[in-house]
């Protein structure tokens, strides 16, 4: 793997990526918490807005189980873009500067093109997953769809439709892994450097490849915290989304020189 990745580095002029210890994700969360506490007025609006948006989306999808599951998965796909302003807050905090919520939004204009290109990639991934989810339900699911309130227990935990559950988890897992590998630190890098979206994505892929265990743990932490947010009817997202956004900035700073 080293030789192909080295040639990839040269082709895309990738920055140096560090090896980090598996204990670092907890430190990223700690530093993210400190950033959020120091910038509550700027950080919490992101959590409030995204939690409210998520609640509206889930309410719309409540009677469409295939769309409901795709909507939950979609949070993992759009998260890096949604947190772009939070990266700017942490970047300023690192410099000892303060920034308001509106100023953090305005800062996105300086990186609008590269962030928009990457956002288009995430949007395509989200739309593709929604369509694949619908197709898998149509082709493999047997029986009547349960109400959303007991959907997961009756479909994924009942032992019925095992072929559907396996295929759904496999396809969704592969897509999620690819998107995570390409986006784990890409948006923070775009907010921090004058670079293009392809280079940022390849740097993220390089960082995940070099720190597979650490980044797998980081991905598991993100999934767990987002699921907690859903379990609390999006209320927990008000805190958890800003926390993850700030922590992702510190992950980027440690992984990329």
Buried (B, 14 or more C-beta within 10 A) or exposed (E): EEEEBEEBBEEBEBBEBEEBEEEBBEBBBEBBBBBBEBBEEBBBBBBBBBBEBBBEBBEEBBEBBBBBBBBBBBBBBBBBBBBBBBBBBBBBBBEEEEBEBEBBBEBBEEBEEBBEBBBEBBBEBBEEBBEBBBEBBEEBBEEEBBEBEEBBEBBBEBEEBEEBBEBBEEBBEEBBEEBBBBBBBBBBBBBBBEBBBBBBBBBBBBBBBBBEEBBBBBBEBBEEBBBEBBEBEBEBBBBBBBBBBBBBBBBBBBBBE
